[in-house]
Amino acid sequence: MSESWHKSLKNKNRAEIIAAGRELFLKNNFINVNIKDVCTQAGVSRVTFYKHFKSIDELIFEVQIDILECMTGAISEAGRVGNTGLQKLKNMLHEWVNFASENKDQMKFITLFDIYYEAYDSNEELKMKYENFTKLEGNNFLDNIIRSGIEDRSFKKDIDIVKTGFYIFQTMMGVLQRVSYTKIPVTCEGITSDDIVLSIIDMIINSIKNEKND
């Protein structure tokens, strides 16, 4: 059998394990899932699992990265539509809301991951890999839009690109994770999750747009 066939099979097995882990983690929370569960779901042996992942933690990190890539990919695609940086950012933020609304299970996974692994003394190698991913992929999609908005003068010229991208990312993720996990108190009748996130989008846009665009 050719080397390419073995490589193809190896990649297939890895993809199946990630897909199985993702399905189980989203359904049951990763705290309640073990390697045996993943192997059964993927239809592979423990030996095959360990050929690709050193531990269940490594798979959990991989699924987190996979979900974040899926989310930022959808948002970035929306940011390609528009004539100005302002229009592109608005499209991105609204797509972000749509993604969170349609994928609440994924938003909950991201939240649980952030909380659990912040408190849990996980493998330093995995932490470093995740940090490197967030540095390379994290806010780049926002930085490019902000830069284009400064250049076309739809944004204020004196805003810090990196800091602004970080602020937007943290604000959107914080709000969307919150509304994905919690219900609005009955005492706040008439207020919806959409009202909250749309008001946050307005606040973000108003804080960085060039007033001449009004």
CNS distance restraints for C-alpha pairs under 8 A (distance, minus, plus):
assign (resid   1 and name CA) (resid   5 and name CA) 6.69 0.50 0.50
assign (resid   1 and name CA) (resid   6 and name CA) 7.54 0.50 0.50
assign (resid   2 and name CA) (resid   6 and name CA) 6.71 0.50 0.50
assign (resid   3 and name CA) (resid   7 and name CA) 6.23 0.50 0.50
assign (resid   4 and name CA) (resid   8 and name CA) 6.03 0.50 0.50
assign (resid   5 and name CA) (resid   9 and name CA) 6.20 0.50 0.50
assign (resid   6 and name CA) (resid  10 and name CA) 6.09 0.50 0.50
assign (resid   7 and name CA) (resid  11 and name CA) 6.17 0.50 0.50
assign (resid   8 and name CA) (resid  12 and name CA) 6.10 0.50 0.50
assign (resid   9 and name CA) (resid  13 and name CA) 6.12 0.50 0.50
assign (resid  10 and name CA) (resid  14 and name CA) 6.25 0.50 0.50
assign (resid  11 and name CA) (resid  15 and name CA) 6.14 0.50 0.50
assign (resid  12 and name CA) (resid  16 and name CA) 6.14 0.50 0.50
assign (resid  13 and name CA) (resid  17 and name CA) 6.18 0.50 0.50
assign (resid  13 and name CA) (resid  44 and name CA) 7.67 0.50 0.50
assign (resid  13 and name CA) (resid  48 and name CA) 7.68 0.50 0.50
assign (resid  14 and name CA) (resid  18 and name CA) 6.25 0.50 0.50
assign (resid  14 and name CA) (resid  49 and name CA) 7.93 0.50 0.50
assign (resid  14 and name CA) (resid  52 and name CA) 6.28 0.50 0.50
assign (resid  15 and name CA) (resid  19 and name CA) 6.08 0.50 0.50
assign (resid  16 and name CA) (resid  20 and name CA) 6.02 0.50 0.50
assign (resid  16 and name CA) (resid  42 and name CA) 5.69 0.50 0.50
assign (resid  17 and name CA) (resid  21 and name CA) 6.01 0.50 0.50
assign (resid  17 and name CA) (resid  38 and name CA) 6.83 0.50 0.50
assign (resid  17 and name CA) (resid  39 and name CA) 7.20 0.50 0.50
assign (resid  17 and name CA) (resid  42 and name CA) 5.47 0.50 0.50
assign (resid  17 and name CA) (resid  44 and name CA) 7.94 0.50 0.50
assign (resid  17 and name CA) (resid  49 and name CA) 7.26 0.50 0.50
assign (resid  18 and name CA) (resid  22 and name CA) 5.98 0.50 0.50
assign (resid  18 and name CA) (resid  59 and name CA) 6.85 0.50 0.50
assign (resid  18 and name CA) (resid  62 and name CA) 7.43 0.50 0.50
assign (resid  18 and name CA) (resid  63 and name CA) 6.55 0.50 0.50
assign (resid  19 and name CA) (resid  23 and name CA) 6.20 0.50 0.50
assign (resid  19 and name CA) (resid  42 and name CA) 7.73 0.50 0.50
assign (resid  20 and name CA) (resid  24 and name CA) 6.22 0.50 0.50
assign (resid  20 and name CA) (resid  38 and name CA) 5.89 0.50 0.50
assign (resid  20 and name CA) (resid  39 and name CA) 7.97 0.50 0.50
assign (resid  20 and name CA) (resid  41 and name CA) 5.62 0.50 0.50
assign (resid  20 and name CA) (resid  42 and name CA) 5.26 0.50 0.50
assign (resid  21 and name CA) (resid  25 and name CA) 5.85 0.50 0.50
assign (resid  21 and name CA) (resid  38 and name CA) 5.60 0.50 0.50
assign (resid  21 and name CA) (resid  59 and name CA) 7.13 0.50 0.50
assign (resid  21 and name CA) (resid  60 and name CA) 7.51 0.50 0.50
assign (resid  21 and name CA) (resid  63 and name CA) 7.32 0.50 0.50
assign (resid  22 and name CA) (resid  26 and name CA) 6.03 0.50 0.50
assign (resid  22 and name CA) (resid  63 and name CA) 5.90 0.50 0.50
assign (resid  23 and name CA) (resid  27 and name CA) 6.18 0.50 0.50
assign (resid  24 and name CA) (resid  28 and name CA) 5.76 0.50 0.50
assign (resid  24 and name CA) (resid  29 and name CA) 7.22 0.50 0.50
assign (resid  24 and name CA) (resid  30 and name CA) 7.33 0.50 0.50
assign (resid  24 and name CA) (resid  33 and name CA) 6.97 0.50 0.50
assign (resid  24 and name CA) (resid  38 and name CA) 7.33 0.50 0.50
assign (resid  25 and name CA) (resid  29 and name CA) 4.56 0.50 0.50
assign (resid  25 and name CA) (resid  30 and name CA) 4.45 0.50 0.50
assign (resid  25 and name CA) (resid  33 and name CA) 6.81 0.50 0.50
assign (resid  25 and name CA) (resid 109 and name CA) 7.54 0.50 0.50
assign (resid  26 and name CA) (resid  30 and name CA) 7.48 0.50 0.50
assign (resid  26 and name CA) (resid 105 and name CA) 5.83 0.50 0.50
assign (resid  26 and name CA) (resid 106 and name CA) 6.59 0.50 0.50
assign (resid  26 and name CA) (resid 109 and name CA) 6.36 0.50 0.50
assign (resid  27 and name CA) (resid 105 and name CA) 7.75 0.50 0.50
assign (resid  28 and name CA) (resid  32 and name CA) 6.25 0.50 0.50
assign (resid  28 and name CA) (resid  33 and name CA) 7.05 0.50 0.50
assign (resid  29 and name CA) (resid  33 and name CA) 7.04 0.50 0.50
assign (resid  29 and name CA) (resid 109 and name CA) 7.17 0.50 0.50
assign (resid  30 and name CA) (resid  34 and name CA) 7.96 0.50 0.50
assign (resid  30 and name CA) (resid  60 and name CA) 7.19 0.50 0.50
assign (resid  33 and name CA) (resid  37 and name CA) 6.24 0.50 0.50
assign (resid  33 and name CA) (resid  38 and name CA) 7.44 0.50 0.50
assign (resid  34 and name CA) (resid  38 and name CA) 6.59 0.50 0.50
assign (resid  34 and name CA) (resid  56 and name CA) 6.77 0.50 0.50
assign (resid  35 and name CA) (resid  39 and name CA) 6.15 0.50 0.50
assign (resid  35 and name CA) (resid  46 and name CA) 7.47 0.50 0.50
assign (resid  35 and name CA) (resid  55 and name CA) 7.91 0.50 0.50
assign (resid  35 and name CA) (resid  56 and name CA) 6.05 0.50 0.50
assign (resid  36 and name CA) (resid  40 and name CA) 6.14 0.50 0.50
assign (resid  36 and name CA) (resid  46 and name CA) 7.25 0.50 0.50
assign (resid  37 and name CA) (resid  41 and name CA) 6.19 0.50 0.50
assign (resid  38 and name CA) (resid  42 and name CA) 6.02 0.50 0.50
assign (resid  39 and name CA) (resid  43 and name CA) 5.71 0.50 0.50
assign (resid  39 and name CA) (resid  44 and name CA) 5.06 0.50 0.50
assign (resid  39 and name CA) (resid  45 and name CA) 5.88 0.50 0.50
assign (resid  39 and name CA) (resid  46 and name CA) 6.36 0.50 0.50
assign (resid  39 and name CA) (resid  49 and name CA) 6.95 0.50 0.50
assign (resid  40 and name CA) (resid  44 and name CA) 6.65 0.50 0.50
assign (resid  40 and name CA) (resid  45 and name CA) 7.89 0.50 0.50
assign (resid  44 and name CA) (resid  48 and name CA) 6.18 0.50 0.50
assign (resid  44 and name CA) (resid  49 and name CA) 7.02 0.50 0.50
assign (resid  45 and name CA) (resid  49 and name CA) 6.37 0.50 0.50
assign (resid  46 and name CA) (resid  50 and name CA) 6.21 0.50 0.50
assign (resid  47 and name CA) (resid  51 and name CA) 6.39 0.50 0.50
assign (resid  48 and name CA) (resid  52 and name CA) 6.97 0.50 0.50
assign (resid  49 and name CA) (resid  53 and name CA) 6.04 0.50 0.50
assign (resid  50 and name CA) (resid  54 and name CA) 5.57 0.50 0.50
assign (resid  50 and name CA) (resid  55 and name CA) 7.36 0.50 0.50
assign (resid  53 and name CA) (resid  58 and name CA) 6.09 0.50 0.50
assign (resid  53 and name CA) (resid  59 and name CA) 6.43 0.50 0.50
assign (resid  54 and name CA) (resid  58 and name CA) 6.48 0.50 0.50
assign (resid  55 and name CA) (resid  59 and name CA) 6.83 0.50 0.50
assign (resid  56 and name CA) (resid  60 and name CA) 6.27 0.50 0.50
assign (resid  57 and name CA) (resid  61 and name CA) 6.25 0.50 0.50
assign (resid  57 and name CA) (resid 122 and name CA) 7.84 0.50 0.50
assign (resid  58 and name CA) (resid  62 and name CA) 6.22 0.50 0.50
assign (resid  58 and name CA) (resid 126 and name CA) 6.71 0.50 0.50
assign (resid  59 and name CA) (resid  63 and name CA) 6.20 0.50 0.50
assign (resid  60 and name CA) (resid  64 and name CA) 6.24 0.50 0.50
assign (resid  61 and name CA) (resid  65 and name CA) 6.31 0.50 0.50
assign (resid  61 and name CA) (resid 126 and name CA) 7.23 0.50 0.50
assign (resid  61 and name CA) (resid 130 and name CA) 7.28 0.50 0.50
assign (resid  62 and name CA) (resid  66 and name CA) 6.13 0.50 0.50
assign (resid  63 and name CA) (resid  67 and name CA) 6.12 0.50 0.50
assign (resid  64 and name CA) (resid  68 and name CA) 6.24 0.50 0.50
assign (resid  64 and name CA) (resid 109 and name CA) 7.73 0.50 0.50
assign (resid  64 and name CA) (resid 110 and name CA) 6.60 0.50 0.50
assign (resid  64 and name CA) (resid 113 and name CA) 7.46 0.50 0.50
assign (resid  65 and name CA) (resid  69 and name CA) 6.09 0.50 0.50
assign (resid  65 and name CA) (resid 130 and name CA) 7.55 0.50 0.50
assign (resid  65 and name CA) (resid 133 and name CA) 7.78 0.50 0.50
assign (resid  66 and name CA) (resid  70 and name CA) 6.24 0.50 0.50
assign (resid  67 and name CA) (resid  71 and name CA) 6.19 0.50 0.50
assign (resid  67 and name CA) (resid 106 and name CA) 6.92 0.50 0.50
assign (resid  68 and name CA) (resid  72 and name CA) 6.06 0.50 0.50
assign (resid  69 and name CA) (resid  73 and name CA) 5.81 0.50 0.50
assign (resid  70 and name CA) (resid  74 and name CA) 6.37 0.50 0.50
assign (resid  71 and name CA) (resid  75 and name CA) 6.34 0.50 0.50
assign (resid  71 and name CA) (resid  96 and name CA) 7.69 0.50 0.50
assign (resid  71 and name CA) (resid  99 and name CA) 6.99 0.50 0.50
assign (resid  72 and name CA) (resid  76 and name CA) 5.84 0.50 0.50
assign (resid  72 and name CA) (resid 141 and name CA) 7.52 0.50 0.50
assign (resid  73 and name CA) (resid  77 and name CA) 6.17 0.50 0.50
assign (resid  74 and name CA) (resid  78 and name CA) 6.57 0.50 0.50
assign (resid  74 and name CA) (resid  95 and name CA) 7.33 0.50 0.50
assign (resid  74 and name CA) (resid  96 and name CA) 7.85 0.50 0.50
assign (resid  74 and name CA) (resid  99 and name CA) 7.66 0.50 0.50
assign (resid  75 and name CA) (resid  79 and name CA) 6.42 0.50 0.50
assign (resid  75 and name CA) (resid  92 and name CA) 5.14 0.50 0.50
assign (resid  75 and name CA) (resid  93 and name CA) 7.45 0.50 0.50
assign (resid  75 and name CA) (resid  95 and name CA) 5.75 0.50 0.50
assign (resid  75 and name CA) (resid  96 and name CA) 5.80 0.50 0.50
assign (resid  76 and name CA) (resid  80 and name CA) 6.78 0.50 0.50
assign (resid  76 and name CA) (resid  92 and name CA) 6.66 0.50 0.50
assign (resid  76 and name CA) (resid 141 and name CA) 6.08 0.50 0.50
assign (resid  77 and name CA) (resid  81 and name CA) 7.74 0.50 0.50
assign (resid  77 and name CA) (resid  92 and name CA) 7.92 0.50 0.50
assign (resid  78 and name CA) (resid  88 and name CA) 7.30 0.50 0.50
assign (resid  78 and name CA) (resid  91 and name CA) 5.69 0.50 0.50
assign (resid  78 and name CA) (resid  92 and name CA) 5.21 0.50 0.50
assign (resid  78 and name CA) (resid  95 and name CA) 6.46 0.50 0.50
assign (resid  79 and name CA) (resid  88 and name CA) 4.61 0.50 0.50
assign (resid  79 and name CA) (resid  89 and name CA) 6.18 0.50 0.50
assign (resid  79 and name CA) (resid  91 and name CA) 5.88 0.50 0.50
assign (resid  79 and name CA) (resid  92 and name CA) 4.93 0.50 0.50
assign (resid  79 and name CA) (resid 145 and name CA) 7.42 0.50 0.50
assign (resid  80 and name CA) (resid  88 and name CA) 6.43 0.50 0.50
assign (resid  81 and name CA) (resid  87 and name CA) 7.71 0.50 0.50
assign (resid  81 and name CA) (resid  88 and name CA) 5.81 0.50 0.50
assign (resid  81 and name CA) (resid  91 and name CA) 7.21 0.50 0.50
assign (resid  82 and name CA) (resid  87 and name CA) 5.16 0.50 0.50
assign (resid  82 and name CA) (resid  88 and name CA) 4.98 0.50 0.50
assign (resid  82 and name CA) (resid  91 and name CA) 7.83 0.50 0.50
assign (resid  83 and name CA) (resid  87 and name CA) 6.57 0.50 0.50
assign (resid  83 and name CA) (resid  88 and name CA) 7.30 0.50 0.50
assign (resid  84 and name CA) (resid  88 and name CA) 6.24 0.50 0.50
assign (resid  84 and name CA) (resid 148 and name CA) 7.39 0.50 0.50
assign (resid  84 and name CA) (resid 149 and name CA) 6.21 0.50 0.50
assign (resid  84 and name CA) (resid 152 and name CA) 6.53 0.50 0.50
assign (resid  84 and name CA) (resid 154 and name CA) 6.60 0.50 0.50
assign (resid  85 and name CA) (resid  89 and name CA) 6.02 0.50 0.50
assign (resid  85 and name CA) (resid 145 and name CA) 5.52 0.50 0.50
assign (resid  85 and name CA) (resid 146 and name CA) 6.38 0.50 0.50
assign (resid  85 and name CA) (resid 147 and name CA) 7.77 0.50 0.50
assign (resid  85 and name CA) (resid 148 and name CA) 5.26 0.50 0.50
assign (resid  85 and name CA) (resid 149 and name CA) 3.73 0.50 0.50
assign (resid  85 and name CA) (resid 150 and name CA) 7.52 0.50 0.50
assign (resid  85 and name CA) (resid 152 and name CA) 7.06 0.50 0.50
assign (resid  85 and name CA) (resid 154 and name CA) 6.33 0.50 0.50
assign (resid  85 and name CA) (resid 155 and name CA) 7.40 0.50 0.50
assign (resid  86 and name CA) (resid  90 and name CA) 6.26 0.50 0.50
assign (resid  86 and name CA) (resid 149 and name CA) 5.91 0.50 0.50
assign (resid  86 and name CA) (resid 154 and name CA) 5.64 0.50 0.50
assign (resid  86 and name CA) (resid 155 and name CA) 6.74 0.50 0.50
assign (resid  86 and name CA) (resid 205 and name CA) 7.75 0.50 0.50
assign (resid  86 and name CA) (resid 209 and name CA) 6.97 0.50 0.50
assign (resid  87 and name CA) (resid  91 and name CA) 6.29 0.50 0.50
assign (resid  88 and name CA) (resid  92 and name CA) 6.20 0.50 0.50
assign (resid  88 and name CA) (resid 145 and name CA) 6.94 0.50 0.50
assign (resid  89 and name CA) (resid  93 and name CA) 6.12 0.50 0.50
assign (resid  89 and name CA) (resid 142 and name CA) 7.98 0.50 0.50
assign (resid  89 and name CA) (resid 145 and name CA) 6.52 0.50 0.50
assign (resid  89 and name CA) (resid 146 and name CA) 7.77 0.50 0.50
assign (resid  90 and name CA) (resid  94 and name CA) 6.22 0.50 0.50
assign (resid  90 and name CA) (resid 201 and name CA) 7.82 0.50 0.50
assign (resid  90 and name CA) (resid 205 and name CA) 7.56 0.50 0.50
assign (resid  91 and name CA) (resid  95 and name CA) 6.12 0.50 0.50
assign (resid  92 and name CA) (resid  96 and name CA) 6.12 0.50 0.50
assign (resid  93 and name CA) (resid  97 and name CA) 6.45 0.50 0.50
assign (resid  93 and name CA) (resid 201 and name CA) 6.82 0.50 0.50
assign (resid  94 and name CA) (resid  98 and name CA) 6.33 0.50 0.50
assign (resid  95 and name CA) (resid  99 and name CA) 6.05 0.50 0.50
assign (resid  96 and name CA) (resid 100 and name CA) 6.27 0.50 0.50
assign (resid  97 and name CA) (resid 101 and name CA) 6.12 0.50 0.50
assign (resid  97 and name CA) (resid 176 and name CA) 7.16 0.50 0.50
assign (resid  97 and name CA) (resid 197 and name CA) 7.38 0.50 0.50
assign (resid  98 and name CA) (resid 102 and name CA) 6.09 0.50 0.50
assign (resid  99 and name CA) (resid 103 and name CA) 5.85 0.50 0.50
assign (resid 100 and name CA) (resid 104 and name CA) 5.59 0.50 0.50
assign (resid 100 and name CA) (resid 106 and name CA) 7.87 0.50 0.50
assign (resid 100 and name CA) (resid 107 and name CA) 6.31 0.50 0.50
assign (resid 100 and name CA) (resid 176 and name CA) 6.45 0.50 0.50
assign (resid 100 and name CA) (resid 177 and name CA) 7.97 0.50 0.50
assign (resid 100 and name CA) (resid 180 and name CA) 7.35 0.50 0.50
assign (resid 101 and name CA) (resid 180 and name CA) 7.53 0.50 0.50
assign (resid 103 and name CA) (resid 107 and name CA) 6.51 0.50 0.50
assign (resid 104 and name CA) (resid 108 and name CA) 6.12 0.50 0.50
assign (resid 104 and name CA) (resid 180 and name CA) 5.66 0.50 0.50
assign (resid 105 and name CA) (resid 109 and name CA) 6.23 0.50 0.50
assign (resid 106 and name CA) (resid 110 and name CA) 6.28 0.50 0.50
assign (resid 107 and name CA) (resid 111 and name CA) 6.26 0.50 0.50
assign (resid 107 and name CA) (resid 176 and name CA) 7.62 0.50 0.50
assign (resid 107 and name CA) (resid 177 and name CA) 5.78 0.50 0.50
assign (resid 107 and name CA) (resid 180 and name CA) 6.70 0.50 0.50
assign (resid 108 and name CA) (resid 112 and name CA) 6.12 0.50 0.50
assign (resid 108 and name CA) (resid 177 and name CA) 6.66 0.50 0.50
assign (resid 108 and name CA) (resid 180 and name CA) 6.74 0.50 0.50
assign (resid 108 and name CA) (resid 181 and name CA) 6.58 0.50 0.50
assign (resid 109 and name CA) (resid 113 and name CA) 5.99 0.50 0.50
assign (resid 110 and name CA) (resid 114 and name CA) 6.15 0.50 0.50
assign (resid 111 and name CA) (resid 115 and name CA) 6.23 0.50 0.50
assign (resid 111 and name CA) (resid 177 and name CA) 6.35 0.50 0.50
assign (resid 112 and name CA) (resid 116 and name CA) 5.83 0.50 0.50
assign (resid 113 and name CA) (resid 117 and name CA) 5.82 0.50 0.50
assign (resid 114 and name CA) (resid 118 and name CA) 5.91 0.50 0.50
assign (resid 115 and name CA) (resid 119 and name CA) 6.61 0.50 0.50
assign (resid 116 and name CA) (resid 120 and name CA) 5.84 0.50 0.50
assign (resid 117 and name CA) (resid 121 and name CA) 7.15 0.50 0.50
assign (resid 117 and name CA) (resid 122 and name CA) 6.69 0.50 0.50
assign (resid 122 and name CA) (resid 126 and name CA) 7.46 0.50 0.50
assign (resid 122 and name CA) (resid 127 and name CA) 7.21 0.50 0.50
assign (resid 123 and name CA) (resid 127 and name CA) 6.39 0.50 0.50
assign (resid 124 and name CA) (resid 128 and name CA) 6.07 0.50 0.50
assign (resid 125 and name CA) (resid 129 and name CA) 6.22 0.50 0.50
assign (resid 126 and name CA) (resid 130 and name CA) 6.16 0.50 0.50
assign (resid 127 and name CA) (resid 131 and name CA) 6.08 0.50 0.50
assign (resid 128 and name CA) (resid 132 and name CA) 6.07 0.50 0.50
assign (resid 129 and name CA) (resid 133 and name CA) 6.25 0.50 0.50
assign (resid 130 and name CA) (resid 134 and name CA) 6.27 0.50 0.50
assign (resid 131 and name CA) (resid 135 and name CA) 6.15 0.50 0.50
assign (resid 132 and name CA) (resid 136 and name CA) 6.17 0.50 0.50
assign (resid 133 and name CA) (resid 137 and name CA) 5.76 0.50 0.50
assign (resid 133 and name CA) (resid 138 and name CA) 7.04 0.50 0.50
assign (resid 134 and name CA) (resid 138 and name CA) 4.23 0.50 0.50
assign (resid 134 and name CA) (resid 139 and name CA) 7.71 0.50 0.50
assign (resid 135 and name CA) (resid 139 and name CA) 7.60 0.50 0.50
assign (resid 136 and name CA) (resid 140 and name CA) 7.23 0.50 0.50
assign (resid 137 and name CA) (resid 141 and name CA) 7.69 0.50 0.50
assign (resid 139 and name CA) (resid 143 and name CA) 6.16 0.50 0.50
assign (resid 139 and name CA) (resid 162 and name CA) 7.90 0.50 0.50
assign (resid 139 and name CA) (resid 165 and name CA) 5.96 0.50 0.50
assign (resid 139 and name CA) (resid 166 and name CA) 6.40 0.50 0.50
assign (resid 139 and name CA) (resid 169 and name CA) 6.95 0.50 0.50
assign (resid 140 and name CA) (resid 144 and name CA) 6.30 0.50 0.50
assign (resid 141 and name CA) (resid 145 and name CA) 6.77 0.50 0.50
assign (resid 142 and name CA) (resid 146 and name CA) 6.19 0.50 0.50
assign (resid 142 and name CA) (resid 165 and name CA) 5.38 0.50 0.50
assign (resid 142 and name CA) (resid 169 and name CA) 7.97 0.50 0.50
assign (resid 143 and name CA) (resid 147 and name CA) 6.04 0.50 0.50
assign (resid 143 and name CA) (resid 161 and name CA) 5.84 0.50 0.50
assign (resid 143 and name CA) (resid 162 and name CA) 6.23 0.50 0.50
assign (resid 143 and name CA) (resid 165 and name CA) 5.57 0.50 0.50
assign (resid 144 and name CA) (resid 148 and name CA) 6.23 0.50 0.50
assign (resid 145 and name CA) (resid 149 and name CA) 6.20 0.50 0.50
assign (resid 146 and name CA) (resid 150 and name CA) 6.30 0.50 0.50
assign (resid 146 and name CA) (resid 155 and name CA) 7.50 0.50 0.50
assign (resid 146 and name CA) (resid 161 and name CA) 6.18 0.50 0.50
assign (resid 146 and name CA) (resid 164 and name CA) 7.99 0.50 0.50
assign (resid 146 and name CA) (resid 165 and name CA) 7.36 0.50 0.50
assign (resid 147 and name CA) (resid 151 and name CA) 6.29 0.50 0.50
assign (resid 147 and name CA) (resid 161 and name CA) 6.49 0.50 0.50
assign (resid 148 and name CA) (resid 152 and name CA) 6.15 0.50 0.50
assign (resid 149 and name CA) (resid 153 and name CA) 5.82 0.50 0.50
assign (resid 149 and name CA) (resid 154 and name CA) 5.11 0.50 0.50
assign (resid 149 and name CA) (resid 155 and name CA) 5.04 0.50 0.50
assign (resid 150 and name CA) (resid 154 and name CA) 6.32 0.50 0.50
assign (resid 150 and name CA) (resid 155 and name CA) 4.97 0.50 0.50
assign (resid 150 and name CA) (resid 156 and name CA) 6.27 0.50 0.50
assign (resid 150 and name CA) (resid 157 and name CA) 5.32 0.50 0.50
assign (resid 151 and name CA) (resid 157 and name CA) 7.90 0.50 0.50
assign (resid 153 and name CA) (resid 157 and name CA) 6.87 0.50 0.50
assign (resid 153 and name CA) (resid 210 and name CA) 6.68 0.50 0.50
assign (resid 154 and name CA) (resid 209 and name CA) 5.87 0.50 0.50
assign (resid 154 and name CA) (resid 210 and name CA) 5.24 0.50 0.50
assign (resid 154 and name CA) (resid 212 and name CA) 7.99 0.50 0.50
assign (resid 154 and name CA) (resid 213 and name CA) 6.50 0.50 0.50
assign (resid 155 and name CA) (resid 208 and name CA) 5.57 0.50 0.50
assign (resid 155 and name CA) (resid 209 and name CA) 4.11 0.50 0.50
assign (resid 155 and name CA) (resid 210 and name CA) 4.52 0.50 0.50
assign (resid 156 and name CA) (resid 208 and name CA) 5.74 0.50 0.50
assign (resid 156 and name CA) (resid 209 and name CA) 5.61 0.50 0.50
assign (resid 156 and name CA) (resid 210 and name CA) 4.67 0.50 0.50
assign (resid 156 and name CA) (resid 211 and name CA) 7.91 0.50 0.50
assign (resid 157 and name CA) (resid 210 and name CA) 7.90 0.50 0.50
assign (resid 159 and name CA) (resid 164 and name CA) 7.03 0.50 0.50
assign (resid 159 and name CA) (resid 208 and name CA) 7.22 0.50 0.50
assign (resid 160 and name CA) (resid 164 and name CA) 5.81 0.50 0.50
assign (resid 161 and name CA) (resid 165 and name CA) 6.09 0.50 0.50
assign (resid 162 and name CA) (resid 166 and name CA) 6.21 0.50 0.50
assign (resid 163 and name CA) (resid 167 and name CA) 6.08 0.50 0.50
assign (resid 164 and name CA) (resid 168 and name CA) 6.13 0.50 0.50
assign (resid 165 and name CA) (resid 169 and name CA) 6.13 0.50 0.50
assign (resid 166 and name CA) (resid 170 and name CA) 6.12 0.50 0.50
assign (resid 167 and name CA) (resid 171 and name CA) 5.98 0.50 0.50
assign (resid 168 and name CA) (resid 172 and name CA) 6.02 0.50 0.50
assign (resid 168 and name CA) (resid 204 and name CA) 7.12 0.50 0.50
assign (resid 169 and name CA) (resid 173 and name CA) 6.03 0.50 0.50
assign (resid 170 and name CA) (resid 174 and name CA) 5.88 0.50 0.50
assign (resid 171 and name CA) (resid 175 and name CA) 6.18 0.50 0.50
assign (resid 172 and name CA) (resid 176 and name CA) 5.97 0.50 0.50
assign (resid 172 and name CA) (resid 200 and name CA) 7.91 0.50 0.50
assign (resid 173 and name CA) (resid 177 and name CA) 5.82 0.50 0.50
assign (resid 174 and name CA) (resid 178 and name CA) 6.11 0.50 0.50
assign (resid 175 and name CA) (resid 179 and name CA) 6.26 0.50 0.50
assign (resid 175 and name CA) (resid 197 and name CA) 6.86 0.50 0.50
assign (resid 176 and name CA) (resid 180 and name CA) 6.01 0.50 0.50
assign (resid 176 and name CA) (resid 197 and name CA) 7.27 0.50 0.50
assign (resid 177 and name CA) (resid 181 and name CA) 6.31 0.50 0.50
assign (resid 178 and name CA) (resid 182 and name CA) 6.04 0.50 0.50
assign (resid 179 and name CA) (resid 183 and name CA) 6.96 0.50 0.50
assign (resid 179 and name CA) (resid 193 and name CA) 6.22 0.50 0.50
assign (resid 184 and name CA) (resid 188 and name CA) 6.72 0.50 0.50
assign (resid 184 and name CA) (resid 191 and name CA) 7.66 0.50 0.50
assign (resid 184 and name CA) (resid 192 and name CA) 7.31 0.50 0.50
assign (resid 184 and name CA) (resid 193 and name CA) 7.56 0.50 0.50
assign (resid 185 and name CA) (resid 189 and name CA) 7.64 0.50 0.50
assign (resid 191 and name CA) (resid 195 and name CA) 6.30 0.50 0.50
assign (resid 191 and name CA) (resid 196 and name CA) 7.68 0.50 0.50
assign (resid 192 and name CA) (resid 196 and name CA) 6.65 0.50 0.50
assign (resid 193 and name CA) (resid 197 and name CA) 6.37 0.50 0.50
assign (resid 194 and name CA) (resid 198 and name CA) 5.86 0.50 0.50
assign (resid 195 and name CA) (resid 199 and name CA) 6.10 0.50 0.50
assign (resid 196 and name CA) (resid 200 and name CA) 6.39 0.50 0.50
assign (resid 197 and name CA) (resid 201 and name CA) 6.28 0.50 0.50
assign (resid 198 and name CA) (resid 202 and name CA) 6.29 0.50 0.50
assign (resid 199 and name CA) (resid 203 and name CA) 6.25 0.50 0.50
assign (resid 200 and name CA) (resid 204 and name CA) 6.22 0.50 0.50
assign (resid 201 and name CA) (resid 205 and name CA) 6.15 0.50 0.50
assign (resid 202 and name CA) (resid 206 and name CA) 5.97 0.50 0.50
assign (resid 203 and name CA) (resid 207 and name CA) 6.10 0.50 0.50
assign (resid 204 and name CA) (resid 208 and name CA) 6.77 0.50 0.50
assign (resid 205 and name CA) (resid 209 and name CA) 5.82 0.50 0.50
assign (resid 209 and name CA) (resid 213 and name CA) 7.32 0.50 0.50
assign (resid 210 and name CA) (resid 214 and name CA) 8.00 0.50 0.50
